[in-house]
Amino acid sequence: MNVPANPTVTPKKFSTRPIGGGVNPGASVDSSKPSNPNVRYVTHIVLHGNRMWTSNEGKPLDAKLIAFEDLVAETPKGSTEPVMPPPPENPTVTRNGKIRLLVNQKPIQIALDRLSPSDQEFIDQMKAAIAKKSATRR
């Protein structure tokens, strides 16, 4: 066995490896698109227009109160907009201690206990008004 005097000596010539030398990365990109995708229309049921909501920490938020139910319809791309189904007679204002707000065209859920007492009272009034309105329809 031949051991060099200085073991940290590097070889005089390095070999280069060719780029893309037959190595398969194991992944491929499928760039084909579906022939005719569907367009999905979502309508949020607005229970109250823009309102300045306040958290229990005093932070304001400008948003619309929306129901938990959404109206959804799908049509093939390029066709006319569909006729949306009718909204529910008794929309859900609160679910699991949360309300749903529309902020910048995006629905978010906020816990009732994070709202100011006046906003919580407003939610109670909305629930009572919707319950009364649905009771008179029957």
C-alpha positions in Angstrom: 0.0 0.0 0.0 1.3 3.4 -1.0 0.4 6.2 1.4 1.3 9.8 0.4 3.5 11.8 2.8 0.9 14.5 3.0 -2.7 13.0 3.1 -4.3 16.4 2.1 -2.7 16.4 -1.3 -5.3 16.6 -4.0 -5.1 14.9 -7.4 -3.5 16.8 -10.3 -6.3 16.4 -12.7 -10.1 16.6 -12.1 -12.6 14.9 -14.3 -15.7 16.8 -15.4 -19.2 15.4 -15.6 -21.4 16.2 -18.6 -24.5 18.3 -17.9 -27.7 16.2 -18.4 -25.7 13.1 -18.8 -28.5 10.6 -18.8 -29.8 11.4 -15.3 -33.6 11.1 -15.0 -34.9 13.6 -12.4 -38.0 11.4 -11.9 -40.4 14.3 -12.5 -42.1 15.7 -15.6 -44.3 18.6 -16.3 -47.6 18.0 -18.1 -48.4 21.2 -20.0 -51.5 20.0 -21.7 -54.7 21.9 -20.7 -58.2 20.4 -20.5 -60.1 20.9 -23.7 -63.1 22.8 -22.2 -62.9 23.6 -18.5 -65.9 24.6 -16.5 -66.4 28.1 -15.0 -67.5 28.1 -11.4 -69.8 31.0 -10.3 -70.0 31.6 -6.5 -72.5 34.2 -5.1 -72.2 35.1 -1.4 -75.5 35.9 0.3 -75.0 39.4 1.8 -77.0 39.9 5.0 -75.9 43.4 5.7 -73.9 45.9 3.5 -70.6 47.5 4.3 -70.2 48.1 8.0 -67.3 49.1 10.2 -66.8 46.1 12.5 -64.7 46.6 15.7 -62.7 43.9 17.5 -62.7 43.7 21.3 -59.2 45.2 21.0 -60.5 48.2 19.2 -59.2 47.4 15.7 -61.7 48.4 12.9 -62.6 46.3 9.9 -64.7 47.4 6.9 -66.7 44.3 5.7 -70.1 42.9 4.7 -71.9 40.3 6.8 -72.6 37.2 4.7 -74.4 34.0 5.3 -72.6 30.7 5.6 -74.5 29.4 2.6 -73.1 30.2 -0.9 -74.9 29.9 -4.2 -72.7 27.9 -6.6 -73.2 27.1 -10.3 -70.9 25.7 -13.0 -71.1 26.1 -16.7 -68.8 25.2 -19.6 -66.3 28.0 -20.5 -67.7 30.4 -23.1 -71.3 29.8 -22.3 -73.7 32.4 -20.8 -73.8 33.0 -17.0 -76.0 30.5 -15.3 -79.2 31.2 -13.4 -78.4 31.0 -9.8 -80.6 29.0 -7.4 -82.8 30.9 -5.0 -81.2 31.9 -1.7 -82.2 29.9 1.4 -85.3 31.2 3.3 -83.4 31.1 6.7 -79.7 31.9 6.1 -77.2 30.9 8.7 -75.8 34.0 10.5 -73.6 32.2 13.1 -72.1 28.7 13.1 -70.0 27.3 15.9 -69.7 30.7 17.5 -68.4 32.4 14.4 -69.7 34.9 11.8 -68.7 35.2 8.2 -67.6 38.5 6.7 -66.7 39.5 3.1 -63.4 41.5 3.2 -61.9 42.6 -0.2 -64.1 40.1 -2.1 -62.9 37.2 0.1 -65.0 35.4 2.8 -63.4 35.1 6.3 -64.7 33.7 9.5 -64.4 35.6 12.8 -65.2 34.3 16.3 -68.1 36.2 17.9 -66.1 36.7 21.1 -63.4 38.6 19.2 -66.0 41.3 18.3 -66.9 44.3 20.4 -70.1 44.1 22.5 -72.0 46.4 20.2 -71.1 44.2 17.2 -72.2 41.1 19.1 -75.5 42.9 19.9 -75.9 43.8 16.2 -75.4 40.1 15.3 -78.1 39.1 17.8 -80.5 41.7 16.3 -79.7 40.3 12.7 -80.5 36.7 13.9 -83.8 37.8 15.5 -84.8 39.8 12.4 -84.1 36.9 10.0 -85.9 34.4 12.3 -88.9 36.8 12.4 -88.9 37.2 8.7 -88.7 33.5 8.0 -91.5 32.9 10.5 -93.8 35.3 8.7 -93.2 33.5 5.4 -94.6 30.2 6.7 
